Amino acid sequence: MTAVTVLLALLAALSNASASVLQRRAAVQEQERDRERAQEPEQAGGAAGAAAGGERSVLRRYAPLLRRPYWLAGAGLLALSSLLQAGALAVGSLSLVQPLLAAELLFTLAVGSVVFRRRPDGRTWLAFAALGGGLALFLLAAAPSPGRPTARPGDWLLGGGGALGTVVLLVTVARPTRGASRAALLGLASAVSFALTAALLKEAVGRLGQGPAAMFGHWSLYATGAAGLVAFLLLQGAFGAGSLTASQPALTLGDALTSVVLGWVLFAESIRLGLNLLPEAIGVALIGAGSIGLAHASSVGGEWDATDPGTSPGSAPAVPRTPRR
């Protein structure tokens, strides 16, 4: 069962990474269209229109994106990723499935370099590798153990309430920010929401052993849909706010680490301590080094996915740099 769990989780990671890249390109296309509209009629209030466009809510961005083939393809891959994740959770534990999705980092770079037709610089690749490798080392050393198939009702008040409060706090802090900071905060809020969605899905599929009626008759299945919708909308906000180099690490790492915490709180899963603290500390240090390196790579090399390659065939346009705050 472990091999099946690992395979399904890795396929889910690949599908989710591909969805992220495709929907990021759709967001870039929409931003470029907004800029073109704002520049056309200056005498008709183009500057005011640009300011209003920049303040549009996620829901107002949703309708135009439905016409973008890249966004629709990404939505289909997100649905496929959810099915693969559900299959993995049905045969494996939350602590095993969610950390494996850290492979999404490398998949994102591989798919992104093809879709955007320009590779991130070497520092960005090394930073992503440090982030993914550090997380993998930490989780391999921690070796989270499986716990209960379902959570006790009282535990959901602590785990679910804590996750919900964290999301509200992150969204509140993100409101006055712009650029990479906003993308990272919304990406992290989306990560916590996706981790909560996975925990709810684990609760639902954990009841499948009692029969389909037990699963469909429990609130967790429907809460999974609600939490997933919130995570999805926050994800669109992160994609529209800034580059994948800002949102994707927060999204992937935040999802995995939050899932470990929720696995402990809800399903009594545990991690190893003692001598394993050394490799765990090294893993955390790699994660920190990767985060610092990624920030430097973004400020020095610019955002490699900030322009649509389809608008400048055969050339490599100048990429706008992340503004310093």
Contacts in CASP RR format, 6 or more apart in sequence:
PFRMAT RR
TARGET T0000
AUTHOR 0000-0000-0000
METHOD contacts of the structure
MODEL  1
MTAVTVLLALLAALSNASASVLQRRAAVQEQERDRERAQEPEQAGGAAGA
AAGGERSVLRRYAPLLRRPYWLAGAGLLALSSLLQAGALAVGSLSLVQPL
LAAELLFTLAVGSVVFRRRPDGRTWLAFAALGGGLALFLLAAAPSPGRPT
ARPGDWLLGGGGALGTVVLLVTVARPTRGASRAALLGLASAVSFALTAAL
LKEAVGRLGQGPAAMFGHWSLYATGAAGLVAFLLLQGAFGAGSLTASQPA
LTLGDALTSVVLGWVLFAESIRLGLNLLPEAIGVALIGAGSIGLAHASSV
GGEWDATDPGTSPGSAPAVPRTPRR
1 91 0 8 1.000
1 92 0 8 1.000
2 92 0 8 1.000
2 96 0 8 1.000
4 88 0 8 1.000
4 91 0 8 1.000
5 88 0 8 1.000
5 91 0 8 1.000
5 92 0 8 1.000
5 96 0 8 1.000
5 97 0 8 1.000
6 96 0 8 1.000
6 100 0 8 1.000
8 84 0 8 1.000
8 85 0 8 1.000
8 87 0 8 1.000
8 88 0 8 1.000
8 91 0 8 1.000
8 97 0 8 1.000
9 84 0 8 1.000
9 85 0 8 1.000
9 88 0 8 1.000
9 96 0 8 1.000
9 97 0 8 1.000
9 100 0 8 1.000
9 101 0 8 1.000
10 100 0 8 1.000
10 103 0 8 1.000
11 84 0 8 1.000
12 81 0 8 1.000
12 84 0 8 1.000
12 85 0 8 1.000
12 88 0 8 1.000
12 101 0 8 1.000
13 81 0 8 1.000
13 100 0 8 1.000
13 101 0 8 1.000
13 102 0 8 1.000
13 103 0 8 1.000
13 104 0 8 1.000
13 107 0 8 1.000
14 103 0 8 1.000
14 104 0 8 1.000
14 107 0 8 1.000
15 77 0 8 1.000
15 78 0 8 1.000
15 80 0 8 1.000
15 81 0 8 1.000
15 84 0 8 1.000
16 77 0 8 1.000
16 78 0 8 1.000
16 81 0 8 1.000
16 101 0 8 1.000
16 104 0 8 1.000
17 104 0 8 1.000
17 105 0 8 1.000
17 107 0 8 1.000
17 108 0 8 1.000
17 110 0 8 1.000
17 111 0 8 1.000
18 74 0 8 1.000
18 77 0 8 1.000
18 107 0 8 1.000
18 111 0 8 1.000
19 74 0 8 1.000
19 75 0 8 1.000
19 76 0 8 1.000
19 77 0 8 1.000
19 78 0 8 1.000
19 81 0 8 1.000
20 104 0 8 1.000
20 108 0 8 1.000
20 235 0 8 1.000
20 239 0 8 1.000
20 244 0 8 1.000
20 248 0 8 1.000
20 251 0 8 1.000
21 108 0 8 1.000
21 111 0 8 1.000
21 112 0 8 1.000
21 115 0 8 1.000
21 116 0 8 1.000
21 244 0 8 1.000
21 305 0 8 1.000
22 70 0 8 1.000
22 71 0 8 1.000
22 73 0 8 1.000
22 74 0 8 1.000
22 77 0 8 1.000
22 115 0 8 1.000
23 65 0 8 1.000
23 70 0 8 1.000
23 71 0 8 1.000
23 74 0 8 1.000
23 75 0 8 1.000
23 235 0 8 1.000
23 236 0 8 1.000
23 239 0 8 1.000
24 239 0 8 1.000
24 240 0 8 1.000
24 243 0 8 1.000
24 244 0 8 1.000
24 305 0 8 1.000
25 70 0 8 1.000
25 115 0 8 1.000
25 116 0 8 1.000
25 305 0 8 1.000
25 308 0 8 1.000
26 65 0 8 1.000
26 68 0 8 1.000
26 70 0 8 1.000
26 71 0 8 1.000
26 74 0 8 1.000
27 61 0 8 1.000
27 65 0 8 1.000
27 71 0 8 1.000
27 236 0 8 1.000
27 239 0 8 1.000
27 240 0 8 1.000
28 305 0 8 1.000
28 306 0 8 1.000
28 307 0 8 1.000
28 308 0 8 1.000
29 68 0 8 1.000
29 70 0 8 1.000
29 308 0 8 1.000
30 61 0 8 1.000
30 64 0 8 1.000
30 65 0 8 1.000
30 68 0 8 1.000
31 240 0 8 1.000
32 307 0 8 1.000
32 308 0 8 1.000
32 311 0 8 1.000
33 64 0 8 1.000
34 50 0 8 1.000
34 53 0 8 1.000
34 54 0 8 1.000
35 50 0 8 1.000
38 46 0 8 1.000
38 47 0 8 1.000
38 49 0 8 1.000
38 50 0 8 1.000
38 53 0 8 1.000
39 46 0 8 1.000
40 46 0 8 1.000
58 233 0 8 1.000
58 234 0 8 1.000
58 236 0 8 1.000
58 237 0 8 1.000
59 233 0 8 1.000
61 236 0 8 1.000
61 237 0 8 1.000
61 240 0 8 1.000
62 233 0 8 1.000
62 236 0 8 1.000
65 71 0 8 1.000
65 236 0 8 1.000
66 72 0 8 1.000
78 232 0 8 1.000
85 97 0 8 1.000
85 101 0 8 1.000
85 198 0 8 1.000
85 201 0 8 1.000
86 201 0 8 1.000
86 205 0 8 1.000
87 205 0 8 1.000
88 97 0 8 1.000
88 100 0 8 1.000
89 97 0 8 1.000
89 198 0 8 1.000
89 201 0 8 1.000
89 202 0 8 1.000
89 205 0 8 1.000
90 205 0 8 1.000
90 206 0 8 1.000
90 208 0 8 1.000
92 146 0 8 1.000
93 144 0 8 1.000
93 146 0 8 1.000
93 147 0 8 1.000
93 202 0 8 1.000
93 267 0 8 1.000
93 269 0 8 1.000
94 198 0 8 1.000
94 199 0 8 1.000
94 202 0 8 1.000
94 259 0 8 1.000
94 262 0 8 1.000
94 263 0 8 1.000
94 267 0 8 1.000
94 269 0 8 1.000
95 144 0 8 1.000
95 145 0 8 1.000
95 146 0 8 1.000
95 259 0 8 1.000
95 260 0 8 1.000
95 263 0 8 1.000
95 269 0 8 1.000
96 144 0 8 1.000
96 146 0 8 1.000
97 198 0 8 1.000
97 259 0 8 1.000
98 195 0 8 1.000
98 198 0 8 1.000
98 255 0 8 1.000
98 256 0 8 1.000
98 259 0 8 1.000
98 260 0 8 1.000
99 135 0 8 1.000
99 136 0 8 1.000
99 139 0 8 1.000
99 144 0 8 1.000
99 256 0 8 1.000
99 259 0 8 1.000
99 260 0 8 1.000
101 252 0 8 1.000
101 255 0 8 1.000
101 256 0 8 1.000
102 132 0 8 1.000
102 133 0 8 1.000
102 135 0 8 1.000
102 136 0 8 1.000
102 139 0 8 1.000
102 252 0 8 1.000
102 253 0 8 1.000
102 256 0 8 1.000
104 248 0 8 1.000
104 252 0 8 1.000
105 128 0 8 1.000
105 131 0 8 1.000
105 132 0 8 1.000
105 248 0 8 1.000
105 249 0 8 1.000
105 252 0 8 1.000
106 128 0 8 1.000
106 129 0 8 1.000
106 132 0 8 1.000
108 128 0 8 1.000
108 244 0 8 1.000
108 248 0 8 1.000
108 252 0 8 1.000
109 120 0 8 1.000
109 124 0 8 1.000
109 125 0 8 1.000
109 128 0 8 1.000
112 244 0 8 1.000
112 305 0 8 1.000
113 119 0 8 1.000
113 120 0 8 1.000
116 304 0 8 1.000
116 305 0 8 1.000
116 309 0 8 1.000
117 309 0 8 1.000
118 304 0 8 1.000
118 309 0 8 1.000
118 316 0 8 1.000
118 319 0 8 1.000
119 304 0 8 1.000
120 128 0 8 1.000
120 245 0 8 1.000
120 297 0 8 1.000
120 304 0 8 1.000
121 297 0 8 1.000
121 300 0 8 1.000
121 301 0 8 1.000
121 304 0 8 1.000
122 297 0 8 1.000
123 293 0 8 1.000
123 296 0 8 1.000
123 297 0 8 1.000
123 300 0 8 1.000
123 301 0 8 1.000
124 245 0 8 1.000
124 294 0 8 1.000
124 297 0 8 1.000
124 298 0 8 1.000
124 301 0 8 1.000
124 304 0 8 1.000
126 290 0 8 1.000
126 293 0 8 1.000
127 290 0 8 1.000
127 291 0 8 1.000
127 293 0 8 1.000
127 294 0 8 1.000
127 296 0 8 1.000
127 297 0 8 1.000
128 249 0 8 1.000
128 290 0 8 1.000
128 294 0 8 1.000
130 286 0 8 1.000
130 287 0 8 1.000
130 288 0 8 1.000
130 289 0 8 1.000
130 290 0 8 1.000
130 293 0 8 1.000
131 249 0 8 1.000
131 252 0 8 1.000
131 253 0 8 1.000
131 286 0 8 1.000
131 287 0 8 1.000
131 288 0 8 1.000
131 290 0 8 1.000
131 291 0 8 1.000
131 294 0 8 1.000
132 252 0 8 1.000
132 253 0 8 1.000
132 286 0 8 1.000
132 287 0 8 1.000
133 283 0 8 1.000
133 286 0 8 1.000
134 282 0 8 1.000
134 283 0 8 1.000
134 284 0 8 1.000
134 286 0 8 1.000
134 287 0 8 1.000
135 253 0 8 1.000
135 256 0 8 1.000
135 257 0 8 1.000
135 283 0 8 1.000
135 287 0 8 1.000
137 279 0 8 1.000
137 280 0 8 1.000
137 282 0 8 1.000
137 283 0 8 1.000
137 286 0 8 1.000
138 279 0 8 1.000
138 280 0 8 1.000
138 283 0 8 1.000
138 284 0 8 1.000
138 287 0 8 1.000
139 256 0 8 1.000
139 260 0 8 1.000
140 279 0 8 1.000
141 272 0 8 1.000
141 276 0 8 1.000
141 278 0 8 1.000
141 279 0 8 1.000
141 280 0 8 1.000
141 283 0 8 1.000
142 260 0 8 1.000
142 271 0 8 1.000
142 272 0 8 1.000
142 276 0 8 1.000
142 280 0 8 1.000
143 271 0 8 1.000
143 272 0 8 1.000
143 276 0 8 1.000
144 260 0 8 1.000
144 263 0 8 1.000
144 269 0 8 1.000
144 270 0 8 1.000
144 271 0 8 1.000
145 269 0 8 1.000
145 270 0 8 1.000
145 271 0 8 1.000
146 267 0 8 1.000
146 269 0 8 1.000
147 263 0 8 1.000
147 267 0 8 1.000
147 268 0 8 1.000
147 269 0 8 1.000
147 270 0 8 1.000
148 267 0 8 1.000
148 268 0 8 1.000
149 206 0 8 1.000
149 267 0 8 1.000
150 203 0 8 1.000
150 206 0 8 1.000
150 207 0 8 1.000
150 267 0 8 1.000
151 199 0 8 1.000
151 203 0 8 1.000
151 266 0 8 1.000
151 267 0 8 1.000
155 265 0 8 1.000
155 266 0 8 1.000
156 266 0 8 1.000
158 265 0 8 1.000
159 262 0 8 1.000
159 265 0 8 1.000
159 266 0 8 1.000
160 196 0 8 1.000
160 199 0 8 1.000
160 262 0 8 1.000
163 192 0 8 1.000
163 193 0 8 1.000
163 195 0 8 1.000
163 196 0 8 1.000
163 258 0 8 1.000
163 262 0 8 1.000
164 196 0 8 1.000
166 189 0 8 1.000
166 192 0 8 1.000
167 189 0 8 1.000
167 192 0 8 1.000
167 193 0 8 1.000
167 230 0 8 1.000
167 234 0 8 1.000
170 185 0 8 1.000
170 186 0 8 1.000
170 188 0 8 1.000
170 189 0 8 1.000
170 192 0 8 1.000
171 185 0 8 1.000
171 186 0 8 1.000
171 189 0 8 1.000
171 234 0 8 1.000
173 185 0 8 1.000
174 181 0 8 1.000
174 182 0 8 1.000
174 185 0 8 1.000
174 186 0 8 1.000
174 189 0 8 1.000
177 185 0 8 1.000
178 241 0 8 1.000
178 323 0 8 1.000
178 325 0 8 1.000
179 241 0 8 1.000
179 242 0 8 1.000
179 246 0 8 1.000
179 322 0 8 1.000
179 323 0 8 1.000
180 242 0 8 1.000
180 243 0 8 1.000
180 245 0 8 1.000
180 246 0 8 1.000
180 298 0 8 1.000
180 322 0 8 1.000
181 246 0 8 1.000
181 325 0 8 1.000
182 238 0 8 1.000
182 241 0 8 1.000
182 242 0 8 1.000
183 238 0 8 1.000
183 239 0 8 1.000
183 240 0 8 1.000
183 241 0 8 1.000
183 242 0 8 1.000
183 243 0 8 1.000
183 246 0 8 1.000
183 247 0 8 1.000
183 250 0 8 1.000
184 238 0 8 1.000
184 246 0 8 1.000
184 247 0 8 1.000
184 249 0 8 1.000
184 250 0 8 1.000
185 250 0 8 1.000
186 234 0 8 1.000
186 235 0 8 1.000
186 237 0 8 1.000
186 238 0 8 1.000
186 241 0 8 1.000
186 247 0 8 1.000
187 234 0 8 1.000
187 235 0 8 1.000
187 238 0 8 1.000
187 247 0 8 1.000
187 250 0 8 1.000
187 251 0 8 1.000
188 250 0 8 1.000
188 251 0 8 1.000
188 254 0 8 1.000
189 234 0 8 1.000
190 231 0 8 1.000
190 234 0 8 1.000
190 235 0 8 1.000
190 238 0 8 1.000
190 247 0 8 1.000
190 251 0 8 1.000
191 250 0 8 1.000
191 251 0 8 1.000
191 252 0 8 1.000
191 253 0 8 1.000
191 254 0 8 1.000
191 255 0 8 1.000
191 258 0 8 1.000
192 254 0 8 1.000
192 255 0 8 1.000
192 258 0 8 1.000
193 227 0 8 1.000
193 228 0 8 1.000
193 230 0 8 1.000
193 231 0 8 1.000
193 234 0 8 1.000
194 228 0 8 1.000
194 231 0 8 1.000
194 251 0 8 1.000
194 255 0 8 1.000
195 254 0 8 1.000
195 255 0 8 1.000
195 256 0 8 1.000
195 258 0 8 1.000
195 259 0 8 1.000
195 262 0 8 1.000
196 227 0 8 1.000
196 231 0 8 1.000
196 258 0 8 1.000
196 262 0 8 1.000
197 224 0 8 1.000
197 225 0 8 1.000
197 227 0 8 1.000
197 228 0 8 1.000
197 231 0 8 1.000
198 255 0 8 1.000
198 259 0 8 1.000
199 259 0 8 1.000
199 262 0 8 1.000
199 263 0 8 1.000
199 266 0 8 1.000
199 267 0 8 1.000
200 220 0 8 1.000
200 221 0 8 1.000
200 223 0 8 1.000
200 224 0 8 1.000
200 225 0 8 1.000
200 227 0 8 1.000
201 220 0 8 1.000
201 224 0 8 1.000
202 267 0 8 1.000
203 218 0 8 1.000
203 220 0 8 1.000
203 266 0 8 1.000
204 215 0 8 1.000
204 218 0 8 1.000
204 220 0 8 1.000
204 221 0 8 1.000
204 224 0 8 1.000
205 215 0 8 1.000
206 215 0 8 1.000
207 214 0 8 1.000
207 215 0 8 1.000
207 218 0 8 1.000
207 220 0 8 1.000
208 214 0 8 1.000
208 215 0 8 1.000
215 221 0 8 1.000
235 251 0 8 1.000
238 247 0 8 1.000
238 250 0 8 1.000
238 251 0 8 1.000
239 247 0 8 1.000
241 247 0 8 1.000
242 303 0 8 1.000
242 306 0 8 1.000
243 298 0 8 1.000
243 302 0 8 1.000
243 303 0 8 1.000
243 304 0 8 1.000
243 305 0 8 1.000
243 306 0 8 1.000
243 322 0 8 1.000
244 305 0 8 1.000
245 294 0 8 1.000
245 297 0 8 1.000
245 298 0 8 1.000
245 303 0 8 1.000
245 304 0 8 1.000
245 305 0 8 1.000
246 298 0 8 1.000
246 322 0 8 1.000
249 291 0 8 1.000
249 294 0 8 1.000
253 287 0 8 1.000
260 269 0 8 1.000
260 271 0 8 1.000
263 269 0 8 1.000
264 270 0 8 1.000
264 271 0 8 1.000
298 322 0 8 1.000
299 321 0 8 1.000
299 322 0 8 1.000
299 324 0 8 1.000
301 319 0 8 1.000
301 321 0 8 1.000
302 319 0 8 1.000
302 320 0 8 1.000
302 321 0 8 1.000
302 322 0 8 1.000
303 319 0 8 1.000
303 320 0 8 1.000
303 321 0 8 1.000
303 322 0 8 1.000
304 319 0 8 1.000
306 319 0 8 1.000
306 320 0 8 1.000
307 317 0 8 1.000
307 319 0 8 1.000
307 320 0 8 1.000
311 317 0 8 1.000
END
